[in-house]
């Protein structure tokens, strides 16, 4: 059980202790403060690899895009984010990890170029705002034996290997994350091998989706929103095809889910033009309240910036942008689209799912229904359900 969360910017004792400990280590000279400099990060992340590893399977345009993203993100982190010692350390780890995974994938594609272009079944894309029921419908569809989904550990580390230690590594990472942020599973129900969103793959290509929910990086977000995300989704497609071969589920439609898809849907559909799309919806005030609570909880322990009002202003803008871009993308899409509301899933999820399957031309077989019933029973016991009560309490206090 998560401890009480008294306000949106609450920080757990373990996070405060970790922040003080890291700062003390730097002051004492036991270890230096690691630089958030793109060249320094590259040297650490690329250690043990050659330039040919990063280049394999990628165009010059895609390689330039990644380096520009890294340069701009580092500048934004340095100039705007006001990271504390813990946040600085987490940013350093995430960015060196992205560079390392990028090189490891390239080395794999150098040896097995077929993986990056392997044929896969047309995916099913869940495109909706965060906190609008995307996880719920994603997990229900992922339970269908006829479909496939991405495991959290595969999103966390996209580089396949035998033996596959990724579930253990992801479980350890989640244990540490839960210690630092004991409310983590109330924001999103995690599990090392559970079906989850592909946010790790997008983050490894330096899409802002995970970073803007942790750090105040307005210049990087603005630049990214104005830039063509095609290089990010070309990398995403290579990773997805590689993962499908490694998991031996390339023949089954993969159910993809990440709120960033609402912002970038044309770039994703350019890679998978035969994809079917599911759009989730929820009352905008409820989406905003829940989003602010989640972002505040993820950023408070990493930064000296502690302004819930500023978070609300930014995410009101961000959600409006995603809504506008999603509407534009759907108007141009000629494939099957199913709409489902948060309220319909709450009222009668079985009928809502049956309607989605009918609109997408999918067969809802007895085995799928049984698997979804099991998933729904798991969901009813999830700590995620406590978040709605917390959000309502915050809203009442501020209103």
N, C-alpha and C positions, 0 to 999 in steps of 0.2 A: 504494500500500500504506500502511495506517495504521501509525504507529510503535507500538512496544510500549506497552501500557497496564499500568503496574506495580501499580495498585490502583484500586478503584472510584472514588475521589475524585481521581484524577489530573487535573491541569490542564496544558494544553499551553503551551509558552513564548509562543506568539502571544497567547493569552488573558491571560497574566500581563502581557505588555507592553502590551496594549490597556487593561487595567485601570489600570495605572500611568500611562499617557499621559492617559487621561480625567481621572483624579484630579489630575494635574499641571495640566491645562488649567483645571480649576475653581479650584485654589489660586492660579494666576497671575492669574486674572481675565480671561483671554482670552475665556472663555465662562462663564456662570453654570451652576450645578447646576440642571437643569430640575426643576420641582416635580412631584411625584406627587399633585397636588391635582385633584379632579374638575373643578372649574370652570376651572382653568388648562388642563387637558388638553382640555376641551371647546372652549375658545377656539381652541386651536391646531388641533385636528382638524377643527373646523367652519369654519375660515377659507376664505372664498370661496363658502360656501354660505349659504342662508337657512333659517330655522326650518321653512319649508314643505317643504324637501327632506328633512329628517329625518322629518317627519310623513307623507309620502306613502306610501300603501299600508299604514300601520300603525295599529293601534288605540291609544287612549289607554292602555290597560292594557299594551300591548307597549312603549310609549315609557317609561312609568313603571318597568317592569321593568328596562329597560336602564340608566336613570339610577340606580336603586337598586343594581344590580349594580356599576356604576362606582364609586359612593360606597363601598360595602362593600369592594370589591377594593382601592381606593386606601388605605383605612384599614388593611387587613390588610398590604399591602405596607409601609406606613409603620411600623406598630407591631410586626410580627412577622418580616418576611422577612429583615432584616439584609443587605440587598443591598450588594454592593461597587459601585464606580463603574461597572464594565462592566454589571453586572446592573441597576443603576438606569437606565442609558442604554437598555438593551434593553427594560425595562419601559415606559419613557416612549415609545419608538418603537412598541412593539406596541399600546399603548393609544391613542395618537393616531392610529395607523393604523386601528384598529378604528372609531374615531369618524369618520374621513374616509371609509372605505369605506361605512359606514352612511349617511352623507349622500349619497354618490355613487349608491348604489343607490336611495335615495329619490328623487333627482332623475330617475333613469332611469324609475322607476315612475310618477312624475308625468307624464312625457311618454308612457310606454307602459304604462298600467295593466294591459293584457292580459298582459304578461309574467309578472306575479306570480301570475296565476291560470290560466296556460296548462295545458291538459290534457297529461298525460304517461302513459306506460305504467306500470302498477304496478311499483314497484322490487323488487329483491332485497336484503334487508338481512342483512349478515353481522354477527352479534352474538356476540361471544366475548371472553374476557379478552385483554388485550394479551399478546403473546409466546406465544399459543396456536395460531399458524398462520393468523391472520386475513389477513395480508398475502399469504401464499402462495396461499391459495384465492381471494382477491380478484383477484390478478393472473392466475391461471389462467382464471377466469370472464371477466375483462375482455378476455382475448385472443379470446374468442368473437365473431365478427363480428355475430352476432345480438343481442348485448348491448351495453351502453354502460357507461362508467365516467368518473369525474371525473379530469381531469388535475391533477397537482400544482400547476401554475401557476394553474389556475382556482380551486383551493381556497385558494391563497396570496392571490389577488386575485379576488374574485367579480364584479367589475364588467366586463362585456364591452365591447369597443370595436373599432372598425375604423380603421386596421389594428390587429391584435392583437399588441401588444408584450409580452404577459405571459410568453411562454416565455423571452424574453431577460432580462426583469426577474427572473424566478424563477431562471434559471441564474446570474445575478450574485449574487443573495441566497444561493444554495446554495454558491457559490464562497467567499463571505465566511464563511459558517457553517462550512464545512469547514476553513478556515484557523484559525478560533477553536477549533473542536472537531474535530480530525483523525480522531476515532473515530466521527463522525456516521453514516457509511454502514455501519458495523458494527452500529449499533443498528437501522437501517432503511434499505433500499436506495432512495435517492432518485434522481429524474430529473425535469427541468423539465416534460417532457410525458408522463411515465409515469403510468399509473393509480395513484391514491393516495387516501388517506382524506380525508374532508370535515372534518377537524379545524379547518381554517382558517375554514370557515363557522360552526362552533360557537363558535370563539374570538372571531370578529367580533361575535357576539351575547353575548359574555362568559360563556359556559359555562366552568367551571373546567378543562376537560379538558387543555388545553395548559399552562395556567398552573401547575397543581398539580404537574406534572412538571418544572417549572423552579424554583419558588420555594416557600418555607415560608410558607404562607398558611392556617393551620388554621381560623381563624375564618370566612374566606370559604368554604372548602370545606364546613364544617359548616353554614353558612347555606344554601348552594346545595343541599346534599343534602336539607335539610329543606324546600326551596321547590319550588313547582310549576314544572317546566321547560317548560310549554306555550308561553310566549312565545318561548323560544329556538327551539323546533321549528316554530312558525308562521313565524318569520323564515327558518329553514332551508328550509322548504317553498317559500317565495317565491323564495329564491335558487336552489334546485334547478330549479324550473320555468323561471326566467329562463335558467339555464345550459343547460337542455335545448333551449330555443328557439334560443339563440345558437349552440350546437354542432350544431344540426339533427339531434338524435338523440332527440327526444321520443317517437317511436314505438317505440323499443327500450327494454326494461327496463334501468334504471340499477342497477348493482351498487354498493350503498352499504356502506362499511366504516369503522367507528371504534370503538375499545373503549368509548367513552362510551355507545354504544347499549345495551350490556348494562345500564347503570345507568338509562337513560331510555327503555327500549323502549316502554312504553305511550304516552308522549308522541309518539314518532316514528310509531307505528302509528296513533295518532289522526289524523295527517295523511295517512297512506297505509294505510287499513284493508285494502286488497287486496294488500298486500305479502306476498311469500314470504320466509321467514326461514331462514338457515343459522346453526347454532350450532357453534362450534369448541370443542374441549376439549383439555386437556393436564394432566399430573400437576401438582398444585398447588404442590409444592416447586419444580419446574422453572420454573413461571410466576413464582413469587415471586423466585427467584434472578435470573432474567433481567430482571424488572421493576426490581428494586433496582439492578442494574448500569446499566440504561438511565437511570433517574431520577438516580442519583448522577452519571453522566457528563454529564447535561444541567444539573444544578444546581450542581455543584462550582465552576465558573468564574464563577458569577454571585452567589455569596453567601459571607458569612463564616461561615455555619453549615456545618460539615463533619462530620457525624455519620452514618455509614452505618447504625449500629444504629437510630437514630431513623427513618431512611428505611425500613428493613425493618419496623419496628413499624407505621408509618403505612400502608404498602402491604399488609401482611398484613390490616389492618383494611379497607382499601379494596377489595381483591380479594374478601374475604368478603362485603362489602356488595353488590358488583356481582353476585356469584354468587346471593345470596339474591333480589335484585330481578329478575334474569334468570329464575330459576325461577318466580317469581310471575307475571311477565309472560307466559311461555310457557304457563302453566296456563290463562290467560284468553284466549289467542290461538286463533282457530278456523281460521286459514289454514294452508297447507302449511308444514311445518318439517322441515329436514334436519339431522341431526347428523353431524359428521365430526371425527375425532380427529387430533391432531398426529401420533400414531404411525402411523395409517393413511395419512396423506399421505406419511410417510417410507417406509413399507413398500411401498406400491403406489398412487401418486397417481392413476394412470389408473382403477383400480377405484373408488377413493374418489370421484373426480369423476363417474364413471358412476352411482354410487349416489346422489349428490346430485341429478344431473339427473333421475333416475327419480323420486325422492321429490318433487321440485318440479314434475314434469310438463313438463320442458323437453326439447327434442329435441337430442341430442348429435350433430351432423352432422360429416361428414368435415372440412369446412373448420375447424370449431372444434377438432377433435382435432389437426389440423396446426398451428394457431396456438398451441395449448397446448404442443405439443412444442417449438416455438421458444421460448416463454416459459420453459419448464422449463430449456432449455439456457442461457438467460441467467441464470436463478436459480442454476445450479450454479457460475457464475463470480462470483457476487456477494460483495463483502467482508462482507456480512451473515453469511455462514457462519462467519466467524472469531469471531463473538461467542460462540457456544456454547463454544468452547474457552476463551475468556477467562473466561466465567462459571464453568466447571468449575474453572479454576485458582483463582479467587477463593474458591469454595466449599471447595476442598481446603485453602487457606491458613487459612481461618477455622475449619475443622472440626478 
